[in-house]
């Protein structure tokens, strides 16, 4: 019985600490410098690292997250 309780306690700790590291970032979507929308992204990284900008066929598009 002790072993089962220890295993359950370990699983509970992993569940609590494993999910506490996630962040929600609010990201603005841009196309050619014009804001076209806002989205929410969940990540374990910093919001700045989720920000991206790409250019394809002369069209710039990306996310600016905070």
C-alpha positions, 0 to 999 in steps of 0.5 A: 500500500505504501508503494502505491501511495508513493507512486500516486504522489509522484504522478501528482507532482509530475502533473502539477510541476509539468504543467506549471511551466507553460505560458500563454502568449498573445501574438499579433499577426502581421502581413506586409506590416499591417496587423491582420489579427490576434491569436493566443499561443501556449508555449514552454519557451519565452514569448519573444522566441515564438515571434517570427517573421518570414518573407515569401515572394515579396510578402512579409508575414509573421507573429509578434508575441508578448 
